[in-house]
Amino acid sequence: MARAVGGPLVDDLSRRIAELEAEVQESRQLNVRVAELVDLVQELMLPLASQDRERIEAALAKFERSL
Amino acid sequence: MVQVEAIAVDDDGIRFRTGADDVVDVCFDGRRVWSFWLLRDSVAHGTERLVSWPSQLTRFLHGTARLSLVAHVSGVTLYDETVRLGNGEGGIKVEDEQGRPLALDKSNRISLTFETRTPEQVAPLLDAVQEVLDALREAGVQAFPAYGTLLGAVRDGALIGHDNDADLGYVSEHSHPVDAIRESFALQRFLGERGYDTQRYSGIAFKVDVIEADGSRRGLDVFGGFIAPAVGGRPATLYLMGEVGAPFEKEWIFPLGTTTLEGRTLPAPARPEKLLEAMYGPGWKVPDPAFKFETPRSVVRRLDGWFRGIRVHRNDWDRRFSTLRNTLPTDAPSDLAQYVVDQEGVPAQLVDLGAGRAGDALWFARQGSSVTALDFVPWASAAAQRVARAEGLDLRFGSVNLHSYRSWLAEGSRLAHVPGPRTILCRHLVDAGTAVSRDATWRLCEMALREGGRLYLEFLAGEPRPRTRTELLSPVPVADVVAGLEGRGAVIVHREDRQERTAPDKPGRPVARLVAEWRR
């Protein structure tokens, strides 16, 4: 019924809603990504900046055990 | 009372006539093994209705048993007859290999449900509930039993018989998903340091494994949540992984009160009935062993968008490898592994990315390469790991999840810190993943090859088709893979279309072989 009356306008709005929904999900997906990067920096930045292989390996092993 | 007539049981399922819906237990020799809703879970067949046997149950249905149908809430027996099903001669036994009774839970998963467990058998789980609640409190959150565990405690002071796990939940003091996720990471780390085996499900939920007295491994799920502040006309809303999104007041959670579960006093939300209503709807007081969540689409989309996406396809691969993990693959070296050696001899350092059962990784290690075998199902290579240990091979097995930045960036950092060029073997990984995991693959390879070396890829080529539960690989257009690699700065040095034989009597599958390198 709506399609018969609205025709191309309804099609256009349906398409734009689908696009908007996809865009909202894209934005939401940043949450895990940001949290992961902050966690990684917080836990690994200092040990990795050192040139001490043993320290780096120990920090990586400890970090990966927590994933 | 619901009228159910003309009940008949055969190999297809249970047939009956009824006009009203009700939840019914199916019992074999007096023990519940499954529950269903008369109308919701059946289909019309002429004037009668048929509820089919769940596929998880059919393998047990050979032989005879006394089958009874009992209305779950009223306890009225609707049917009670000896039936013969399938082609077996003995009694029907719904049990695991050790003879322990199994039943279907509300999601039709077959498991050891609480109804068949003795107090001694569930005591370790309750100990673990208390222990993990204490540890979570020490880690900084005020956790409590959640979902079915809270429901059982508040309704009956007991574990729900048709349930099979214990759930814990907490509501974060944070009000933004990013902070709630970081907190969940910290909690998992804290529990890991306390010696618990954990497994992450999403950005805000993970499982803690507990070993019970009889050796059963049971999972305790820890679900995080947060209250999003009121915005405009929208009231403050509680989002709790994995089903809750409801208008909520912080005072309904804090300060925590107590509840009793199997005689033990445990923390609970200040107003548990408010949380139970948010979880199960206003009918939460009436037991329903076949309950199905009807989580609103907007809540599912929020929880999906904020928190999910780091375990893509994992369950399918767990299932695929579960029966193969202890057998050594016999098809190594693959054509691609042999091609690597033909091109450049046995590499000094080799990374098998997406190693699976690690047949190629083991083969390269035996040729003298220093090998790293990476997969997101680390136990898929259990057999190869045993052999590598026994033979003292230079073969490291690691877990890498290409849908988790923490995971692949950490592994990329490790590889980048080991000097020298290396070869990366990447066979049927591109076609097992997603656009997200492919992009992570290129970045990880770029990090790992910063001192030179090449990436050897092979994957099903062609038009993508939907994955199925049995066909876990989906072809990827070669142009997409080339564009992805070149977009990350790689140069394609070889490209070849081939046919891959999986068995002598089967036609070959079209695969693409690519070799790429990063020039600096």
Chai-1 contact restraints between the chains, C-beta under 6 A:
chainA,res_idxA,chainB,res_idxB,connection_type,confidence,min_distance_angstrom,max_distance_angstrom,comment,restraint_id
A,Q25,B,G305,contact,1.0,0.0,6.0,A-B,restraint_1
A,R28,B,G305,contact,1.0,0.0,6.0,A-B,restraint_2
A,R28,B,W306,contact,1.0,0.0,6.0,A-B,restraint_3
A,Q29,B,G305,contact,1.0,0.0,6.0,A-B,restraint_4
A,N31,B,P177,contact,1.0,0.0,6.0,A-B,restraint_5
A,N31,B,V178,contact,1.0,0.0,6.0,A-B,restraint_6
A,N31,B,W306,contact,1.0,0.0,6.0,A-B,restraint_7
A,V32,B,G203,contact,1.0,0.0,6.0,A-B,restraint_8
A,V34,B,V178,contact,1.0,0.0,6.0,A-B,restraint_9
A,A35,B,V178,contact,1.0,0.0,6.0,A-B,restraint_10
A,A35,B,I181,contact,1.0,0.0,6.0,A-B,restraint_11
A,A35,B,R182,contact,1.0,0.0,6.0,A-B,restraint_12
A,E36,B,Y405,contact,1.0,0.0,6.0,A-B,restraint_13
A,E36,B,R406,contact,1.0,0.0,6.0,A-B,restraint_14
A,L37,B,Y405,contact,1.0,0.0,6.0,A-B,restraint_15
A,D39,B,R182,contact,1.0,0.0,6.0,A-B,restraint_16
A,D39,B,F185,contact,1.0,0.0,6.0,A-B,restraint_17
A,L40,B,R406,contact,1.0,0.0,6.0,A-B,restraint_18
A,L40,B,L409,contact,1.0,0.0,6.0,A-B,restraint_19
A,L48,B,S413,contact,1.0,0.0,6.0,A-B,restraint_20
A,I56,B,H417,contact,1.0,0.0,6.0,A-B,restraint_21
A,L60,B,A410,contact,1.0,0.0,6.0,A-B,restraint_22
A,L60,B,R414,contact,1.0,0.0,6.0,A-B,restraint_23
A,F63,B,A410,contact,1.0,0.0,6.0,A-B,restraint_24
A,E64,B,A410,contact,1.0,0.0,6.0,A-B,restraint_25
A,R65,B,G192,contact,1.0,0.0,6.0,A-B,restraint_26
A,S66,B,Q188,contact,1.0,0.0,6.0,A-B,restraint_27
A,S66,B,R189,contact,1.0,0.0,6.0,A-B,restraint_28
A,S66,B,G192,contact,1.0,0.0,6.0,A-B,restraint_29
A,L67,B,R406,contact,1.0,0.0,6.0,A-B,restraint_30
A,L67,B,S407,contact,1.0,0.0,6.0,A-B,restraint_31
